[in-house]
Amino acid sequence: MAPAVAQDEPTPELPAAAPAQPAAASTEPAVRQPYAMLGGEVPAGERRQLAWSAGYYFGGVETPTPVLVAHGAEPGPTLCLTAAVHGDELTGIEVVRRVVYSIDPKNLSGTVIGVPIVNIAGFQRNSRYLPDRRDLNRHFPGSPTGSLASRVGYSFFTQIIQRCDRLVDLHTGSFHRTNLPQLRADLADPDILEMTKGFGGIAVLQSAGAKGTLRRAAAESGIPAVTIEAGEPLRLQPSEVDEGVKGIETLMHRLNMVERNRLWPDPQPVFYESRWVRANRGGILLGQVGLGERVRVGTLLGTVTDPVTNVTSRITSPHNGRVLGMALNQVVMPGFAAFRVGIETTEEAATREAAEQKDTGTGDEAPASPAGDDTEGELDGEAAVPERAAPKTRGGKEPVPVGDDEDELQEAPVRGEEPDDDDE
């Protein structure tokens, strides 16, 4: 019998491969990282108090400076608010407190860093100055090997300011003077110009800022910065505080950091020029105008009466404009800067003229009046220490040290030597 022939069995068909399925998209929201600075961390959606050490000790004792940080649940810019760089300027302290503590970090996009009292040593002594009698706001970005003021400025600038995307530095008038709430800003810088538009109706005064001021050092490092000037030193003035809070909250809304739009009844006035009008005689100053008042050439601003001879002299406005700053009623000497008159202009003209000043190298000070009496940046009766500008970088790079300036001690002015200007 023939052997059976093996038959090939049909190969079973393989099932068709299932089409590739895309990887399932993660439904988990991205986790926002904590904000780390000054050796601490602030979780997203929370507010914490950190501490900055200025780095000067006596007997091993130092008072740390509180730094308030609100770290938003959503990404956004980092806005820094600083006050009391001059220890006798109180209004900004309250502005920073109200702004930071009114924020709900869970509804904040970005981060707000608030330093209510930068010059805590001056604040504790009711003094404008540091313990070495220097004006801290003439020593930024500072130097790690310079004077005490330069070292403090360097520490603050490198540890805090270089973390900012934008800076608002709050000040008041100085030496028994008061200011209409206003921004000081370098309108030749497009980023700073754009920033000023976010403050609603607060007046803007073109000013590049004196060398060594915090806002100028920040701007030269690529951080848009402005100063809010409001009110007088050694006082808390509710209306000026309200104006500062409203302006900063308006800015935060424009930066899409918060949903808190604030309405302003009047458009924002811009002043490219301003002039101090001085007393020609000594005596008792009595003002006849108020802050913000519009004046014309010949308007009576105030009188100065000699208390012995009873002779009265009049101070009249040589310009059409508005009163941006003024001395409080007090005893004055000849040459005393009594009333600051701002000359209003358009945004386009202010931007153009600011750029022209920068191109010609004259932007560091206000245009001189016929008497040459309006030098920007000598508000303390102190010449600004010539320090090199910081490099135009951000993101943790150190500013260029400016060297030792121990031989340029700047003492507080005596009465009767008040400054040409009250800018920062």
Secondary structure, DSSP 8 states (H G I E B T S, - for coil): ---------------------------S------EEETTEEE-TTEEEEEEE-----BTTB---EEEEEEE-SEEEEEEEEEE-SSTT--HHHHHHHHHHHH--GGG-EEEEEEES-S-HHHHHTT-SS-TTS--GGGS-S--TTS-HHHHHHHHHHHHTGGG-SEEEEEE---SSEEEEEEEEE-TTSHHHHHHHGGGTT-EEEE----TT-HHHHHHHTT--EEEEEEE-TT---HHHHHHHHHHHHHHHHHTTS-S-----SS---EEEEEEEEE-SS-EEEEE-S-TT-EE-TT-EEEEEE-TTT--EEEEE-SSSEEEEEEE-S-EE-TT-EEEEEEEEE-HHHHHHHHHHHHHHT-TTS----TT----TT-TTS----------S--SS---------TT-------TT---S----
